[in-house]
Amino acid sequence: MICVIGAGVAGLMSAYFLKEAGAKVVLIDRSSIPATGGSGCAGAFISPKIGKDSSLQEFTNEAFFFSQKFYRDRFPKFFHTDGVLRIPKNSEDEKRFKIYEKYNYTPCEIWQKSKIKEIGIDNVSLGFFFPEAGDIDAQDLCKELVDSIDIHQMNVESLEFKDGVWSIIGDRESIEAKDVVLATGYESNLLDIRYMGIKGLWGSRGDYKSSLELPISIHKDFSISSNRNGTIKIGATHIKSPTPCLSCDGRPLANLEAKAKELTKRDDFELIETFCGMRSTSRDHFPIVGSIVDVSTMLSEYPAITKGAKVPLKHYKNLYILNGLGGRGFVFAPFIAHKLSQYILKGEPIDSRINPDRLFWKWVRKERL
Ligand SMILES: Cc1cc2nc3c(=O)[nH]c(=O)nc-3n(C[C@H](O)[C@H](O)[C@H](O)COP(=O)(O)OP(=O)(O)OC[C@H]3O[C@@H](n4cnc5c(N)ncnc54)[C@H](O)[C@@H]3O)c2cc1C
């Protein structure tokens, strides 16, 4: 049996692909309903990354290609493919758009001021429109995914490995499994995984009633969804503070509302519901997928690694992670969860761009000295 800990989009997609490939899976979360962490807050925009052809842009767009097709084919009722218009954050960013143009994911349409004005935005002179992009109903998708998977409510406190079996230990019970997948988002304190450099970034989303007739979604340094049945979503992850509730002063959406009003020249946004949550990011902004290095064994058996000695890595047996999904959890999750299931069940190697090993050597030399 494979035990997946965490019923956010990372854990749910892992369980989904493992089960599809024939594995017996149990999903554990401290909550009895899915997506109570970062996943339930997401605007869940599914769009490509723009930029100057970095390896992260290339990887993100591979994930976008896979995931938009996955949602379109398997979960079309939750994926709204109205397209996403990416517009510059400011005048400096607008200059960069000219450089980005040739590296854009295709299909992409270049929209000039007059075309953008047709959707009611008349102060923006350039944008990239991605017709295959859209947004997901995050919570509805997560609820649908959990319907087909056995979910068990338990706050996991520790993990122990003995005689080839993992014990997943909670306050009142423990569960045994041969394999374990950790998909706990930014709260990753069950093992020493400091080397992955997982950090949280706080964000908010508001669902609003509005007469703003936006036929497509817009992404700037915040996002506004298309209007469906009189409702729009406005959201962003933007607060690095470890005490976000103190810094927002009880009004987490105030800043985003002001930006949306300025962009659309409208102010009939009537708040229906507020969502706030944390998303996790790795040190290099790529997701983290695969086996986990046994840090304490490495340091005790090979102390010279902190001075640059290269030795083979030792990993925990049958223990895997899927984390660091950043601001694109719904873009990355199907793509990387599929890769993880192939790795666990068929031994297919993990792409070096997302393999956690990449983060270990840098960490051990810098942080341990
Ligand atoms: C405001 C906001 C807007 C966003 N917008 C977008 C967007 O437009 N597009 C996009 O693709 N992504 C977006 N994201 C990012 C996306 O939501 C995240 O990358 C994604 O949800 C991370 O999923 P996860 O499963 O890794 O973590 P989470 O959703 O946080 O799930 C982790 C789960 O693990 C459980 N857990 C943790 N520890 C334990 C334990 N010890 N025992 C039991 N259970 C445990 C938690 O209860 C939780 O359910 C946004 C995020 C936020 C916050």
The ligand as a Tripos MOL2 file, in Angstrom:
@<TRIPOS>MOLECULE
LIG
   53    58     1     0     0
SMALL
NO_CHARGES

@<TRIPOS>ATOM
      1 C1         -3.9070   32.8910   -2.9310 C.3       1 LIG1
      2 C2         -3.2890   31.8390   -3.7940 C.ar      1 LIG1
      3 C3         -3.4580   31.9210   -5.1830 C.ar      1 LIG1
      4 C4         -2.8840   30.9470   -5.9970 C.ar      1 LIG1
      5 N1         -3.1150   31.0020   -7.3450 N.ar      1 LIG1
      6 C5         -2.6690   29.9950   -8.1380 C.ar      1 LIG1
      7 C6         -2.9810   29.9920   -9.5310 C.ar      1 LIG1
      8 O1         -3.6260   30.9010  -10.0540 O.2       1 LIG1
      9 N2         -2.5420   28.9330  -10.2930 N.ar      1 LIG1
     10 C7         -1.8420   27.8890   -9.7410 C.ar      1 LIG1
     11 O2         -1.5190   26.9440  -10.4740 O.2       1 LIG1
     12 N3         -1.5060   27.8920   -8.4290 N.ar      1 LIG1
     13 C8         -1.8980   28.9200   -7.6200 C.ar      1 LIG1
     14 N4         -1.5670   28.9450   -6.2990 N.ar      1 LIG1
     15 C9         -0.5960   27.9420   -5.8010 C.3       1 LIG1
     16 C10        -1.2360   26.6350   -5.4510 C.3       1 LIG1
     17 O3         -2.4060   26.8420   -4.7360 O.3       1 LIG1
     18 C11        -0.2420   25.8090   -4.6270 C.3       1 LIG1
     19 O4          0.9660   25.6460   -5.3160 O.3       1 LIG1
     20 C12        -0.8050   24.4300   -4.3510 C.3       1 LIG1
     21 O5         -2.0940   24.5280   -3.8320 O.3       1 LIG1
     22 C13         0.0860   23.6610   -3.3900 C.3       1 LIG1
     23 O6         -0.5380   22.4360   -3.1520 O.3       1 LIG1
     24 P1          0.0250   21.4130   -2.1060 P.3       1 LIG1
     25 O7         -0.8170   20.2180   -2.2280 O.co2     1 LIG1
     26 O8          1.5070   21.2880   -2.2700 O.co2     1 LIG1
     27 O9         -0.1760   22.1360   -0.6720 O.3       1 LIG1
     28 P2         -1.5070   22.3770    0.1740 P.3       1 LIG1
     29 O10        -2.6610   22.6830   -0.6800 O.co2     1 LIG1
     30 O11        -1.1390   23.3860    1.2170 O.co2     1 LIG1
     31 O12        -1.7990   20.9570    0.8420 O.3       1 LIG1
     32 C14        -1.0430   20.4250    1.8920 C.3       1 LIG1
     33 C15        -1.9570   19.5310    2.7050 C.3       1 LIG1
     34 O13        -1.1680   18.8010    3.6360 O.3       1 LIG1
     35 C16        -1.8810   18.6850    4.8480 C.3       1 LIG1
     36 N5         -0.9140   18.4550    5.9240 N.ar      1 LIG1
     37 C17         0.2150   19.1670    6.1930 C.ar      1 LIG1
     38 N6          0.8630   18.6360    7.2350 N.ar      1 LIG1
     39 C18         0.1340   17.5550    7.6460 C.ar      1 LIG1
     40 C19         0.2910   16.5970    8.6970 C.ar      1 LIG1
     41 N7          1.3480   16.6340    9.5280 N.pl3     1 LIG1
     42 N8         -0.6650   15.6400    8.8440 N.ar      1 LIG1
     43 C20        -1.7390   15.5770    8.0100 C.ar      1 LIG1
     44 N9         -1.9240   16.4590    6.9970 N.ar      1 LIG1
     45 C21        -1.0100   17.4350    6.8070 C.ar      1 LIG1
     46 C22        -2.6160   20.0200    4.9860 C.3       1 LIG1
     47 O14        -3.7510   19.8800    5.8340 O.3       1 LIG1
     48 C23        -2.9870   20.3050    3.5290 C.3       1 LIG1
     49 O15        -4.2830   19.8330    3.2120 O.3       1 LIG1
     50 C24        -2.1050   29.8970   -5.4420 C.ar      1 LIG1
     51 C25        -1.9280   29.8250   -4.0490 C.ar      1 LIG1
     52 C26        -2.5190   30.7730   -3.2260 C.ar      1 LIG1
     53 C27        -2.2980   30.6680   -1.7390 C.3       1 LIG1
@<TRIPOS>BOND
     1     1     2 1
     2     2     3 ar
     3     2    52 ar
     4     3     4 ar
     5     4     5 ar
     6     4    50 ar
     7     5     6 ar
     8     6     7 ar
     9     6    13 1
    10     7     8 2
    11     7     9 ar
    12     9    10 ar
    13    10    11 2
    14    10    12 ar
    15    12    13 ar
    16    13    14 ar
    17    14    15 1
    18    14    50 ar
    19    15    16 1
    20    16    17 1
    21    16    18 1
    22    18    19 1
    23    18    20 1
    24    20    21 1
    25    20    22 1
    26    22    23 1
    27    23    24 1
    28    24    25 2
    29    24    26 1
    30    24    27 1
    31    27    28 1
    32    28    29 2
    33    28    30 1
    34    28    31 1
    35    31    32 1
    36    32    33 1
    37    33    34 1
    38    33    48 1
    39    34    35 1
    40    35    36 1
    41    35    46 1
    42    36    37 ar
    43    36    45 ar
    44    37    38 ar
    45    38    39 ar
    46    39    40 ar
    47    39    45 ar
    48    40    41 1
    49    40    42 ar
    50    42    43 ar
    51    43    44 ar
    52    44    45 ar
    53    46    47 1
    54    46    48 1
    55    48    49 1
    56    50    51 ar
    57    51    52 ar
    58    52    53 1
@<TRIPOS>SUBSTRUCTURE
     1 LIG1         1 GROUP 0 **** ****
